């Protein structure tokens, strides 16, 4: 007899609540693409320009959680 386990029971499984929001995903993708050019830190102003958002929004999303 086998026992049924859910994906949440597996330690290596990422649960949906641990996943970034769609908005955070766009930020992460933009940071990845900007930093891959020359392996450097991305300024929030560059991030804001790339995503066509305000600098304040980029700073808020990049800040500590």
C-alpha positions, -999 to +999 in steps of 0.1 A: +000+000+000+014+034-009+006+066+008-005+097-011+017+127-007+012+161-020+039+182-037+039+204-006+051+175+014+083+174-006+110+196+009+125+206-025+092+218-039+085+255-042+051+263-030+031+290-048+032+313-018+070+312-020+071+321-057+075+358-068+045+377-079+042+383-117+054+419-111+084+407-092+091+383-119+093+411-145+117+430-122+139+399-118+140+393-155+149+429-162+177+429-136+190+396-150+191+410-185+207+443-175+233+427-153+243+400-178+257+426-202+289+432-182+282+413-149+277+445-128+251+459-104+220+474-119+210+509-108+174+514-099+173+542-126+183+517-153+157+493-140+130+521-140+140+530-176+139+494-188+104+487-173+090+522-180+082+528-144+091+555-119+124+555-101+105+554-068+087+521-079+120+505-089+136+515-056+106+502-036+106+468-053+144+465-050+144+474-013+147+450+016+118+427+024 
